[in-house]
Amino acid sequence: MTLNPDFTTSTNATAPTPQLLRSNPLLMSQESSSPVSEWSEPEEKTRRNLAWNVAPNLLVSFKYAWAGLRYAFITQRNFRIHTIIGTIAITLGMTLRVSGVEMAIVGLTISLVLTFELLNTALESVVDLTVKQSYHELAKIAKDCAAGAVLVSAIAAIFVGCLILLPPLYATTNSLFNHL
Ligand SMILES: Nc1ncnc2c1ncn2[C@@H]1O[C@H](COP(=O)(O)OP(=O)(O)OP(=O)(O)O)[C@@H](O)[C@H]1O
């Protein structure tokens, strides 16, 4: 194996040295992930500024998070369906005046499903970015497992929803019919 002479002075033979990276910013993506930065503070700042999108404050971070939610809502049919069902469940819970703890359980279950949907969307994007248009067995496993995670959370949500919302719904409709 022939080693590139530029890399031989580094402790990691495959990682470019800071000197080499300074002379060629395109090599920055090959930099080792050492927890202790070898860069001076201004250099670190410049390097960070070269990232595609850097949130300078909390407000901008929220803006990116909102963009992710918006993207999932616009592009993912399942995310829209789960959002609508979740909204119906919360409205039903408030109308039926279920207890605070029960509302919290319903709310947490809904957010779990939506969270898995978002992670599923993120993972699909990363897989597509990695394998592009090509078929790969590992890409299939990754996507199928992520979809499976959403399915498990959705089944759990249906179970929790039925357990908490059906008894008061049944009681309310029963008493309504009895008054007719
Ligand atoms: N690059 C690939 N290589 C192999 N199989 C793939 C690949 N891309 C997608 N698949 C298969 O097709 C299925 C659907 O993938 P797709 O990216 O269309 O997700 P989707 O239909 O948007 O899923 P979801 O409804 O969960 O958002 C995956 O679960 C996987 O089995």
The ligand as a MOL file (V3000), in Angstrom:
LIG
                    3D

  0  0  0     0  0            999 V3000
M  V30 BEGIN CTAB
M  V30 COUNTS 31 33 0 0 0
M  V30 BEGIN ATOM
M  V30 1 N -32.8780 2.3900 -2.8580 0
M  V30 2 C -33.6910 1.3810 -2.4940 0
M  V30 3 N -33.2080 0.1250 -2.4680 0
M  V30 4 C -34.0040 -0.9140 -2.1150 0
M  V30 5 N -35.2900 -0.7990 -1.7520 0
M  V30 6 C -35.8220 0.4390 -1.7310 0
M  V30 7 C -35.0550 1.5930 -2.0950 0
M  V30 8 N -35.8590 2.6910 -1.9810 0
M  V30 9 C -37.0320 2.2300 -1.5690 0
M  V30 10 N -37.0450 0.9040 -1.4080 0
M  V30 11 C -38.1890 0.0490 -0.9660 0
M  V30 12 O -39.3950 0.7250 -1.2800 0
M  V30 13 C -40.1160 0.9970 -0.0700 0
M  V30 14 C -40.7740 2.3670 -0.1800 0
M  V30 15 O -39.7410 3.3300 -0.2520 0
M  V30 16 P -40.0250 4.8850 -0.4310 0
M  V30 17 O -38.7530 5.6210 -0.4030 0
M  V30 18 O -40.9150 5.0650 -1.6110 0
M  V30 19 O -40.7950 5.1760 0.8810 0
M  V30 20 P -42.2730 5.7330 1.0510 0
M  V30 21 O -43.2200 4.9690 0.1950 0
M  V30 22 O -42.1960 7.1860 0.9400 0
M  V30 23 O -42.4360 5.2310 2.5480 0
M  V30 24 P -43.2970 5.9070 3.6850 0
M  V30 25 O -44.7160 5.6490 3.2790 0
M  V30 26 O -42.8570 5.1390 4.9260 0
M  V30 27 O -42.9130 7.3530 3.7480 0
M  V30 28 C -39.1090 0.8920 1.0540 0
M  V30 29 O -39.7350 0.5140 2.2790 0
M  V30 30 C -38.1760 -0.1910 0.5330 0
M  V30 31 O -38.6950 -1.4910 0.7770 0
M  V30 END ATOM
M  V30 BEGIN BOND
M  V30 1 1 1 2
M  V30 2 1 2 3
M  V30 3 2 2 7
M  V30 4 2 3 4
M  V30 5 1 4 5
M  V30 6 2 5 6
M  V30 7 1 6 7
M  V30 8 1 6 10
M  V30 9 1 7 8
M  V30 10 2 8 9
M  V30 11 1 9 10
M  V30 12 1 10 11
M  V30 13 1 11 12
M  V30 14 1 11 30
M  V30 15 1 12 13
M  V30 16 1 13 14
M  V30 17 1 13 28
M  V30 18 1 14 15
M  V30 19 1 15 16
M  V30 20 2 16 17
M  V30 21 1 16 18
M  V30 22 1 16 19
M  V30 23 1 19 20
M  V30 24 2 20 21
M  V30 25 1 20 22
M  V30 26 1 20 23
M  V30 27 1 23 24
M  V30 28 2 24 25
M  V30 29 1 24 26
M  V30 30 1 24 27
M  V30 31 1 28 29
M  V30 32 1 28 30
M  V30 33 1 30 31
M  V30 END BOND
M  V30 END CTAB
M  END
